[in-house]
Amino acid sequence: MIVGRPNVGKSTLFNRIVGRRIAVVEDSPGITRDRLYAEFEHKGRAMRLVDTGGILFGDEDPLVEQIRVQAEVALAEADVILFMVDVDEGLNPADWDLANRLRGVRQPIYIVATKSDNPMRDDQAHEFHTLGLGLVFPVSGVHGRGVRELLDAIAEGFPKRAAGEPEQLPEIKLAIIGRPNVGKSSMLNAFTGEERAIVSDIPGTTRDAIDTPVNWKGRPFRLIDTAGIRRRGKIQGSVEYYMVHRATNAIERADCALLVVDGNEGLTDGDKRVAKISHDLGKPLVIAVNKWDQVEPPTGDLGKDTPAKKAQKTTIKNELPEMDYAAIRFTSALERTGLDGVIKAVETSVENWSFRTGTGQLNRLVQDAVFSKPLSRKGRPLKVYYSTQAQSRPPTFVLFVNDEELVHFSYVRYLENQIRKAFPLEGTPVRMVVRASRGKYDS
């Protein structure tokens, strides 16, 4: 794991080591607030890197205190500690404070002197030996200088993987999405059973997309807590621009999106915009109506329907007609209730996202649907010659017709509904493609 005072270059080094931009980098202290996880491989050794928020002691800001807590939890998990210092600024009182807190920890400590862009800077880095914590490695996170030597030293210190050691089953990548301040980080903490993400009533506390591996009753998941997505007109400054960009990227690389909605407020325009991102990217969607314990007294079984839940489901489906396939579950992240129902819905949605059917079965279904409800426009009947499933993830069905201009979107929706009735497609979007036949079916 990487520790250090604010604005010392931790996120730059993090991105350099994992080989992609995950952590937000900006010349403003406190950009990274939660701890970020990412896997990488070096010399055949799989490793997980953790980036933490900048640590300051003696600051009474409650967010700074939570950052310290996050770092302490990460310290308890870590096998190796990378203590970041800045060659440009030299030894800083905050470096000494952190060094004193690290004395006596069981893990090996590597002092990483960043901004060492040339050999002259390497000489300046030697002063950090006075911290008395371990070897000093001059590196440049921006240019990559010295990073390989650092990783070589770390890899040599790890025990080798045992021969025949079983590999973990494929995990489900779940992006937790929603407007700012609806309880996304609380949901992440509820799934992990610990304070993995900082929770605050201040909108925008989460700024990065945070990957957290979780094993839920034997099933591996990777939870991605994203920054709250706001309307484009509300985005101000580069940090918020990257919040939206990273959140969208998180959905893109996820297997499923979990939209967290505030049960007190119900569905808002912001929720609809966030859900549409998932829909447009073709990802399965589960809606968690959070804080439900504040809406009606807990019954002990949040999976059981009540009149209030039925009304809420009806409202959501009516306001999200394009996404009425989404599974809706009711939760209380703070009370850790309703989580099993959410996980089961996610598993089902991802399984359905990968659904495939045979061409013969699909053709019979579509032909029966057209026969039951024929379509004629401009005096010409619509003929569906042939249907096939082109791909899964999401399930995509192609209809070859006599004239694609005859097909109204409402009729495509009718055919989609017939397909949904016949096949297990809850939770996943479906793509319907209509093409004019140019072959043997033409008349």
Beta strands, then each sheet from edge to edge (+ up, - down):
strand 1: 2-3
strand 2: 36-42
strand 3: 45-51
strand 4: 81-86
strand 5: 109-114
strand 6: 136-138
strand 7: 172-177
strand 8: 210-216
strand 9: 219-225
strand 10: 256-262
strand 11: 285-290
strand 12: 327-330
strand 13: 376-377
strand 14: 380-381
strand 15: 384-391
strand 16: 396-401
strand 17: 431-436
sheet 1: 1+ 4+ 5+ 6+
sheet 2: 2+ 3-
sheet 3: 8+ 9- 7- 10- 11- 12-
sheet 4: 13+ 14-
sheet 5: 15+ 16- 17-
end
